[in-house]
Amino acid sequence: MGFYNGAALPDPAGLLQGSGKRMRHVKLKLNEDIDEDALSTLIADAYADVRRRMTQSSTA
């Protein structure tokens, strides 16, 4: 699961992987547990970040 501006997201659970300037990802593997709460928080934070950026660009 990719997060375009993932490098700027808080990730206390350490789910995000990658070393690009902006992009980070979470690898989801069949039959492997993942911290669902942490992933949900990442998704919500990424969504809020996109909304904030869209609002800023539309008012500029």
C-alpha positions as CSV (number, residue, x, y, z in Angstrom):
1,M,0.0,0.0,0.0
2,G,1.6,3.2,-1.1
3,F,1.7,6.6,0.6
4,Y,2.8,9.3,-1.8
5,N,3.8,11.7,0.9
6,G,4.5,9.0,3.5
7,A,7.9,10.4,4.5
8,A,6.1,13.3,6.2
9,L,3.6,11.0,8.1
10,P,4.1,10.1,11.7
11,D,4.8,6.3,12.0
12,P,5.3,5.3,15.7
13,A,4.6,1.7,14.9
14,G,7.3,1.6,12.2
15,L,5.0,0.2,9.4
16,L,6.3,2.5,6.6
17,Q,9.1,1.3,4.4
18,G,11.2,2.9,1.8
19,S,13.9,5.6,1.5
20,G,12.6,7.8,-1.2
21,K,12.3,11.6,-0.8
22,R,8.5,11.4,-0.4
23,M,7.1,7.9,-1.1
24,R,6.7,5.2,1.6
25,H,4.8,2.0,1.5
26,V,3.5,-0.7,3.8
27,K,3.9,-4.3,2.6
28,L,0.8,-6.4,3.2
29,K,1.4,-10.1,3.1
30,L,-1.2,-12.9,3.1
31,N,-1.4,-14.7,6.4
32,E,0.8,-12.2,8.1
33,D,-0.5,-10.1,11.0
34,I,-0.3,-6.3,10.8
35,D,-1.1,-3.7,13.4
36,E,-4.6,-2.7,12.1
37,D,-5.0,0.3,14.4
38,A,-1.6,1.7,13.3
39,L,-2.4,1.1,9.6
40,S,-5.8,2.8,10.0
41,T,-4.2,5.7,11.6
42,L,-1.7,6.0,8.7
43,I,-4.5,5.9,6.2
44,A,-6.4,8.6,8.1
45,D,-3.3,10.8,8.5
46,A,-2.5,10.4,4.8
47,Y,-6.1,11.3,3.9
48,A,-6.0,14.4,6.2
49,D,-2.7,15.4,4.6
50,V,-4.2,15.2,1.1
51,R,-7.3,17.2,2.1
52,R,-5.1,19.9,3.8
53,R,-2.9,20.2,0.6
54,M,-6.0,20.4,-1.6
55,T,-7.5,23.1,0.5
56,Q,-4.2,25.1,0.6
57,S,-3.8,24.8,-3.2
58,S,-7.4,25.9,-3.9
59,T,-7.1,29.0,-1.7
60,A,-3.7,30.0,-3.1
